[in-house]
Structure formats: structure tokens, C-alpha cells
């Protein structure tokens, strides 16, 4: 009888658990699923907010580029420089929206994207990630375009600048970008499939812009008075180093959107990437100062400013993949490289680059990309990875040079032989502000000289 009662009580317990426990378990499962969905929605919104904030920081870099370029050049060309920085962003935003974004991130045909032109097929209500990703990538495209203006400053026709800005943002930059970054959305490129690493664009943005700038400076030729009859370079000082310094600080600030923002995710990686970015910039400024001090006998302020930018450009490729110690090494090397590169391009190659854009963006962008193959914690040469990653990085650097410099020469030569690329000698001497825009940046303060 006792055994029967025990069995009966056990059966009662089992039935009670089945009757009461199943709904409780189902409720807990439903609550867990609801909490997971809520967490995913919150994380999605955080990602969107962070990526938009980062995009707005990168947009502010346009002001930095405008200040640097105008400060390092002469007062008589300031309006022209401001107009170019305004227009390359404005034109670049439109052409990248209509054409470039699709070529870069659309479903690929093996060479470039074929969808998302003018963001067709995207939810117009605004809830789609595509909108956020578009504005973030637009400011990057504008950065690549504005780099070119510095090397071609003080002697380029304004209409010619508008034309080549269209081609850069609509085709040259997006196609290379699709090879390296296409899979960030719906594409896929052969470089990234090889394992090429360029987290925020040392090569994709900066070297592409730098090599285009090199092609433009070669086709244009030097400014009047830059070289003596026997070929010796003459200094043409900028009119406002304080303005250039303000631009560098703005760019440094904006780079905290450029690099950490390239996570496109609101997580703990942001702080780590900000640290490596900052350390490289600081090391670049220090190294450039001491290098110019040793080479020229004085700690050159303009070289130190460019050294900070060189450190920022160089760390952009590997800011997520290297240690803080490695970021210091990358920045120190970039600071020294930029000084030596500026001297080499100016005195040996005799190419007139008023702001050092080729050295800062082209050369130091290439160095930073190669440095990933040396210092990456996963696969770098100095971390036991052998030369495999370094070889892939080298392929990416050389491809960028061949693509951007090659197409740049074709583009600028075509413009020169059609609508013309350089202003007249009289306009250059008087200043592009008056010749191209009919106004002065500093009204009543203009002095016409050839220097």
C-alpha cells in the first residue's frame, strides 16, 4: 500500500510539472527571445548612431583640409582653395550617390559593383542600414578627392578641378575601393579575397588620392618661380602657418571618426583604435620635428605639422590590428619618411607639391599599408606570420599606384589637351582668387607677386 501511495504521489508530481511547468518554460523562452530581439535592436541603433557621428567627424575634416591647404599656400589663392574644398565635397557627394557607391559596394560582376546606384531598392523610410553606410562612405570618397587639390594648388583652372573631381569620385576611387572593401556591403573584391588588410584606408583612400595628386602635379608642372633657371628649388612660403596648424588639429580630431568609426559598430574596439591612432600621430609629429632639425638645422613647424598627418595616414590601415607599441613605431617611421620624401620630391624629382600631399598621403599611406604586414598581431612578420601577409600588402600597394597614377595621368592629360588644366601666367601671378573668382579672401590686402 505504501509503495502504491509513493507511486501515486510521483505520478501526481509529474502531472503537476507537465501542467504547470510547460507554460512557465514556454513563457521564459518567449521572454528570452524577446530580450534577445530587444538587445539586437538596441545594438543596431547604437551602431547607426556611432557610425553617423563618425561620419560627421570625417566631414569636419573637409574644414581641416581647407585650412591646411590655404595656410601652406599664398593669400592670393585662398578663395580658390576654399571653393575647391567646398565643391569637391558637393560634387563628390552627388556623383558618389548616383554612381560611385554602386560601383564600390553593389553586387559585383568580378570587377566592380552593379547595383545600389542612387541607392535604388533601399527602404525610403530610412530604417535601412544602407543610408547610414552611404553617408559614412561618402565622406571617405570626398577625402580621396580633396587630397588631390593640395598638390595642384595655385595654378589649376577651377573648371578643370570640377571635371576631375567627378571622375575621381564616380569611377577611379570607387572601383579600387570595390577590390579592397566591396564585401563591407554586397560586393566582393579580388584584393580582399587575397587577404589584403586596409582597415580604414591608408591605401584605399589616402594612397589613391596621393598617387592621383602626383599625376596631377606632374602634368601641371611647377608654379612660376618655384625653380631657378639652373633647377634649384626656391621656397614659396605659405601665408598663414597658424591657419595650417588649426587645420592639422581639426584633421587630427576628425581622424577619431575616420579610424574608430570604421568599426561601424558601437563596441569596445573604438577606444583601442583611438589609442593607436593618437599614438601614431603624436609619434609622427615628434619624428618629423627631429628629422627636419637634423636635416635642415631647425625644427621646421610645417614639417612637424605634416608629420602628425603622416602618422595619422600611416596608422589608418592597421589601427585595429597592431599594438600601441607598434603604432608608435609606425608613426615614428612615418614622421621621418614624410620629411625625406618632401625633400626628395622637391629637390630631386623637381615636382612642385605646395602642401606635401604626395608625401603625406601617397608615400606614408603606402608605408602604413606595408606596416600591417610587419606588425599585425595576427599574421605580421614580427609576430611569426612570415612574409605571406607582407606580400599581399605589397600587391595592394602596387595595384593602387598602378591604378590611380596610371588613370590619373590619362585623366589629367586628357583635360590638358581639351579644356586646358592650367591658368594663364598672368592669372597665376595675380592670384586665382581674382582671375578665377573675381574676389579676394582678404579684401584690400592683396599684394601681387610671383613669390
C-alpha positions, 0 to 999 in steps of 0.5 A, a space after each residue: 500500500 505504501 509503495 502504491 501511495 509513493 507511486 501515486 504521489 510521483 505520478 501526481 508530481 509529474 502531472 503537476 510539472 507537465 501542467 504547470 511547468 510547460 507554460 512557465 518554460 514556454 513563457 521564459 523562452 518567449 521572454 528570452 527571445 524577446 530580450 534577445 530581439 530587444 538587445 539586437 535592436 538596441 545594438 543596431 541603433 547604437 551602431 547607426 548612431 556611432 557610425 553617423 557621428 563618425 561620419 560627421 567627424 570625417 566631414 569636419 575634416 573637409 574644414 581641416 583640409 581647407 585650412 591646411 591647404 590655404 595656410 601652406 599656400 599664398 593669400 592670393 589663392 585662398 578663395 580658390 582653395 576654399 571653393 575647391 574644398 567646398 565643391 569637391 565635397 558637393 560634387 563628390 557627394 552627388 556623383 558618389 550617390 548616383 554612381 560611385 557607391 554602386 560601383 564600390 559596394 553593389 553586387 559585383 560582376 568580378 570587377 566592380 559593383 552593379 547595383 545600389 546606384 542612387 541607392 535604388 531598392 533601399 527602404 525610403 523610410 530610412 530604417 535601412 542600414 544602407 543610408 547610414 553606410 552611404 553617408 559614412 562612405 561618402 565622406 571617405 570618397 570626398 577625402 580621396 578627392 580633396 587630397 588631390 587639390 593640395 598638390 595642384 594648388 595655385 595654378 589649376 583652372 577651377 573648371 578643370 578641378 570640377 571635371 576631375 573631381 567627378 571622375 575621381 569620385 564616380 569611377 577611379 576611387 570607387 572601383 579600387 575601393 570595390 577590390 579592397 572593401 566591396 564585401 563591407 556591403 554586397 560586393 566582393 573584391 579580388 584584393 580582399 579575397 587575397 587577404 589584403 588588410 586596409 582597415 580604414 584606408 591608408 591605401 584605399 583612400 589616402 594612397 589613391 588620392 596621393 598617387 592621383 595628386 602626383 599625376 596631377 602635379 606632374 602634368 601641371 608642372 611647377 608654379 612660376 618661380 618655384 625653380 631657378 633657371 639652373 633647377 634649384 628649388 626656391 621656397 614659396 612660403 605659405 601665408 598663414 602657418 597658424 591657419 595650417 596648424 588649426 587645420 592639422 588639429 581639426 584633421 587630427 580630431 576628425 581622424 577619431 571618426 575616420 579610424 574608430 568609426 570604421 568599426 561601424 559598430 558601437 563596441 569596445 574596439 573604438 577606444 583601442 583604435 583611438 589609442 593607436 591612432 593618437 599614438 601614431 600621430 603624436 609619434 609622427 609629429 615628434 619624428 618629423 620635428 627631429 628629422 627636419 632639425 637634423 636635416 635642415 638645422 631647425 625644427 621646421 613647424 610645417 614639417 612637424 605639422 605634416 608629420 602628425 598627418 603622416 602618422 595619422 595616414 600611416 596608422 589608418 590601415 592597421 589601427 585595429 590590428 597592431 599594438 600601441 607599441 607598434 603604432 608608435 613605431 609606425 608613426 615614428 617611421 612615418 614622421 621621418 619618411 614624410 620629411 625625406 620624401 618632401 625633400 626628395 620630391 622637391 629637390 630631386 624629382 623637381 615636382 612642385 607639391 605646395 602642401 606635401 600631399 604626395 608625401 603625406 598621403 601617397 608615400 606614408 599611406 603606402 608605408 602604413 599599408 606595408 606596416 600591417 604586414 610587419 606588425 599585425 598581431 595576427 599574421 605580421 612578420 614580427 609576430 611569426 606570420 612570415 612574409 605571406 601577409 607582407 606580400 599581399 600588402 605589397 600587391 595592394 600597394 602596387 595595384 593602387 599606384 598602378 591604378 590611380 597614377 596610371 588613370 590619373 595621368 590619362 585623366 589629367 592629360 586628357 583635360 590638358 589637351 581639351 579644356 586646358 588644366 592650367 591658368 594663364 601666367 598672368 592669372 597665376 601671378 595675380 592670384 586665382 582668387 581674382 582671375 578665377 573668382 573675381 574676389 579676394 579672401 582678404 579684401 584690400 590686402 592683396 599684394 601681387 607677386 610671383 613669390 
